[in-house]
Amino acid sequence: NAGVTQTPKFQVLKTGQSMTLQCAQDMNHEYMSWYRQDPGMGLRLIHYSVGAGITDQGEVPNGYNVSRSTTEDFPLRLLSAAPSQTSVYFCASRTGQETQYFGPGTRLLVL
Amino acid sequence: GNSVTQMEGPVTLSEEAFLTINCTYTATGYPSLFWYVQYPGEGLQLLLKATKADDKGSNKGFEATYRKETTSFHLEKGSVQVSDSAVYFCGVGSNYKLTFGKGTLLTVNP
């Protein structure tokens, strides 16, 4: 199993550009989540999904969209990037109350 | 909603010293508790977990006990090593969400 994979590893955007951060898992987990990690702020939940076709907002959802058309994939979309979205983004998946597995992260810089 | 408060650090110790990182939580229902570790440049990895009151999670010499009466899940290790240098996150999970503390940077010097 590859676990949780994320692409790209690093991205530079200009303010106002859009992009999609990809996340995929091959463990058949029903729960998937997106977090952002910022210095002094820890990990904050952006959006999460409890299964294909079901998504909900987390702690800091503004400026981000998600969809879950398959069990495996959970892309995160930035519609109009802002410097405040400069961060490291982690995707995670789990089943039930079991261990949550994290991807390696995407480092995003918005100029 | 759920929340986690953990010692923010940074914490600097000498090799073989005793480590405690405090973590307290608020949550509804019967949450599971976790400690995750993040080594430089990497994602988070599960270090240990406990799923009910009085459970003790342990791994790689680290331990934490689920204390419902004090809503705490403090991380301890009797003798730290240089290789334990990392950021440690306490987490509480219930329903569909896993909520983390802000993380504690641990540096262990030889």
Interface residues (C-beta under 8 A of the other chain):
Chain A: Y31 S33 Y35 G40 M41 G42 L43 L45 Y48 V50 D56 G58 F90 A92 R94 Q97 T99 Q100 Y101 F102 G103 P104 G105
Chain B: S32 F34 Y36 E42 G43 L44 Q45 L46 K49 T51 F89 G91 G93 Y96 K97 L98 T99 F100 G101 K102 G103
